[in-house]
Amino acid sequence: MRALVDRLRRLVLTYKFGIDEVMTKISILRDEFRHMQNYNPVEHVSSRLKSLESIVAKCRRKGIPLTPEGVREHMFDVAGVRVTCSFVSDIYKVRDMLMNQADLTVLEERDYIAHPKANGYKSLHLIVQVPVYLSDRVEHVVVEIQLRTIAMDFWASLEHKIYYKYARDVPRHLTDSLKLAADVASSLDSSMERIHDEVKAIAGADEPVEQRDALLTPEEMLRNFWSAAEVEGDALRTSRQD
């Protein structure tokens, strides 16, 4: 048992190194855009790594063999990187740049932007494999990359908190409100991108990063998003009372 735990801990460490590899790639792309093209398609980058306890719990819940081989073969969400972009077009731009890297292999793509989930969830998921060079071997590590806009990320965070609070048994009026909020978020993304494109067309070139950032800050986008969602929610409740 102790030997198995040590092997699993070593496995988790390789997933951590896989995250580091992907984060480095995104950081390089981000800096290149910022310094060479006066434009930055990436607003925020974060990562998450399943703990050994979470891996063991999922293996038991899903009937996955509790071995390094079983985890590698059946579990694709041990390592995750989330990239938050300003606009939907930036999501596909970053995706294309990642897919063009020779040492990154895309195993699966799930486009929930072109095909949103029924509850309104939008995001672009890439399951990728990256080489990790250890002292005695090369490990090909699977990492899930999620690409979202600021509005998509805010909505997904709110939805996760609600489902966690209600143990996934969410009241119908909240799921309806979440769907309306998803529609508002999508409308916000479209409006912001249209404004951005108009500003670029007037300027005749990509505007400097500091000017683009001044157009609308993430906080202002979230305030606008939340205000619109509250209006939609109030309208829904009023219509039900009538």
N, C-alpha and C positions, 0 to 999 in steps of 0.2 A: 504493500500500500504506500509506504514512504517513497519507494522508487517511482511509482505511478504519479504521486503528487509532484515529485521533482520534475518529471517529464512534462507534466501539464504546466507547471510554473515556467519552465523553459519555453514551452510553446507560447504561453501568453506573452513572454518577453519578445519573441520573434514578431508577434502581432504588433507590439509596441514599436518595434523597429520599422515595421511596414508602414505604420502611421507616420513615423518620422520621415520616411522616404517620400510619401505623398505630400506631406506638409512642406517639405523642402522644394519639391517640384512646383507647387502652387506659389510659394514664396518667391521663387525665382521668376516665374511668369508675372507675378504681381509687380515686382521691382522693375522688371524689364519694361512693362507697360508704363509704369509711373515715370521712369527716367528717359525712355526712348520715344514714347508715343504720346506723352502728355495726357494719358488717359489710364484709368484704373477700373477694370470691370469687376474687381473683387472688393466688397465692402468689409466682410469679416470672414475669418476662418476659425473653426473650432474642431476639436476631435474628442472621441470617447473610446474607451477600451473596457470591454466586459471584464469584470473581476472573475477570479477563479471560482468564487462561490456562485456567481450568476451562471457561469458556464456549466458547472455541475448540476445546478437546479434545472437548467434548460435541457440538458442531456437526459435527466430523469423524466422530465415532463414530456419530452418528445420521443423518448425511446432511442436516443442516439447513444452508440457505444461510448463509454467514458474512457476513451483513449485519445492520444494525440491524432492518430489516424482517423478516428471517427469524427472528431471535431473538425479537422481539415476538410473532410469529405462532405459533411452534412450541415455545418454551421457557417454562414457567410456574413454574420453581423457581429463577429467578435471585435473587429476593428472598424471604426467609422470616422470619416472626415466630413464635416459640413461646410460648404462654401456658400456664403450669402452674397448675392450679386445685386447691383442696382436695378437692372432691367432684365426682362425675359431674354432679349437678344444677347445679353452678356452671358447668360447661362449656357446658351448653345455655343457661344464663342469660346468659353473656357472648356466646355466639353470637347470641342473639336481640337483644341490645342493639346489637351491631355491625351486624346486618342491618337494623335500623331506622334507621340513619343515612343521611340522604338523599344524601350525597355518596360513599357507599361502595356499589359494585355487586357483588353476589355472582354470579360467573360459574359456579361449580360448588361443590357440597358433597359430600364423601365421608365418610360416617359409618361409621368402622371400630369404633365403640363398639357400635352396634346390630348391626353385621355385621362382626365381627372377621375378620382374615386367618387363613388356615389355621395359621400358625405361632403364633397367639395375639396378634399385634400389635393394639393398640387406640389409637385417636386420632380426633379429629374434624378433618378438613381443610376449609378454606375457601379457594377461589381467588377473590380479590377484586380489584377495580380501583378505584384511588383517583386523584383529580386532583392533579397536582403543578404548581404555578404558577411557571413560570420567567420570566426577564426578557422573553422575546420570544414565549412561547407557553405553552399548557397541555398537559402530557403526561398521558395516562391510563395509569398504571403498574399492572402486575399483581403482586400480592403473595400468597404462600401463607401462610395462618395455620394453625398446628397448635395445637389445644387438647387438653391431657392432664391427668390427675391426676398427683400426685407419683409414685405407684406405676407408672403407665403410662410416665412419662418415665424412671424408673429402669430399668425393664425394657427399653425401647427403646434406651437408652444402652448397656446391657450387651449386648444382641443385636448392635448395630452394631459394638461392639468385637470381639466373637467372630467375626462374619462378616468383618471386616477382617483379623483375625489369620490366619484360615484361608483367605483369598482366596476367600470364599464357598463353599468346599468343606468345610463343617462336618461333623464326625463325627455319626453318627446319635444316639449317646447324649447329645450336647450339645443337639441340636435337641429331643430328647424332654424333656430337663431344662428347656429354655427354655419349652416348651409348658406343663409343669407349673408353672413359675414364673409364667407368664402367668395361669394359673388361680388361683394363690395371690394374685397381685396384684389380680385381679378380686374375689376373696373379701374381701381386705383393704379395698378401696374400699367394698364393700357394708356391711361391718361398721362401718367408720368413719362412714359416712353415717347408718347406723341409730343409732349412739351419739349422733351430733350432733343428729339429729332428736329423740331422747328428751330430751336436755338442753334443747333449745329448748322442747319441750312442757312440761317441768317448770318452766322459767323463765317461760313464758307470753309470751315475746317474744324477739327476736334478742338474744343476749348480747353484751356489749361485745367488741371485737376481742381485747383482751388476755386475757379469760377464755376465748374460743374457742381462741386460740393455746395457752393453757395446757393445754387438754384433751389434746392429743397433738401434739408438735412434728414437723416433717418428718423430723428425724433419727431420732426414736423410731419413726415409721412405717416408715422404711427399714430400721431394725434388725429390727423385727418381720417385715417382708416378707422380708428376707434369711434370717432364722432359719427361717421357715416354708419357704422355698424349699430350704434345705439339708436340712431334715427330709424333704421330698418327694423330693429327689434321692437321699438315703441309702436311702429306702424302695425307690426304683426300682432302685438298684444291688443291694440285698439280694435283691429278688425275681428279678432276672436270675441272680444267683449260685445261688439255690435251684433 
